[in-house]
Amino acid sequence: MLRKKIKWGIAGTGKIAGRFASDLKLVPDASLHAVSSRSLPKAQIFAKDYGVTQAFDSLDQMLVEGQIDILYIASPHPVHLEQTL
């Protein structure tokens, strides 16, 4: 039976986001589908480095257009609450 891969998105492109992206490759039913950053060039570099399908410069845009199933918030702690809501 084929299982659907869960499409992950990551908010943030820092060190923790990179570690999460590397580890997510070890999960058979997961794919890193989108990443967002305040800077599109940073998101694009991260996407290239970790094989992410889409890069966004806005979390809101990624949530609307990114077609993700679940989000990992790897941004700085002071914005976690705002991004979660």
N, C-alpha and C positions, 0 to 999 in steps of 0.2 A: 504494500500500500504506500503510495506516495504521500508525503506530508508536505503541507505548504510551509515554505520558509517564512519566518516572521521578519518583517521589514523594520529594521531599527533606524532611528534617527538620533543624532547626537547634537546637543546644543553646547557649543564650545569647541575650541581646537587646541587646548593646552596639553600639558603633560599627562594629566589623568585621562583626558579624552583619547589620547594616543594609546595609552595602556589598555583602555577599555576596547578600542578598535582592534588592537592586536589580539586580545584575548577572545573577542567575539568571533574571530576567524576560526577558533577551535570548536565553536558550537555548530553542530551539523544543521540544525533547523533555523539558523539565523543568517541574515544578510544585512550588512551595513548599507543602507539605501540612501541616506541623506545626512548632511551636516550643515549646521548654521553657525555663523560667526558674525560679529559686528563688522567685519572686514571681508568682503567677497574674495579678494586675493588670498587671504589666509584660509578661507573655507575651500577655495579651489586647490591650494597646495595640499591641504589636509586630505581632500578627496583623492587627489592623485597619489599621495603617499600610501593611503590605506585602501584604495580600490573602491571608493564610495561613488555611487552612481550620480548623485546630485549634490550641488553646493549652493548655499543661499547666504545672503547677507542679512537675513531677517528671520527670527524664529517664527513669527506669525506667517510669513510667506511659506516657510518650510512646512508648517502644520497644515496649511491650506493646499499647497501644490505638491508636497513631497511624497504623498501616498505611503506614509509610514504607519505601522501598527502600534509601535511603542517608542517612547522617547527616553533617552538617558540624558540627564542634565549634568553637564560637566563644566558649566560656566563658574565664574567666581561666586563664592557663597552669598555675598550680599544680594545677588539677583535671583537666587533660587526660588524664593517665595513668589516673586512677581512672575517668573517664568512658569512656575507650577500652576498658578491660578490662571 
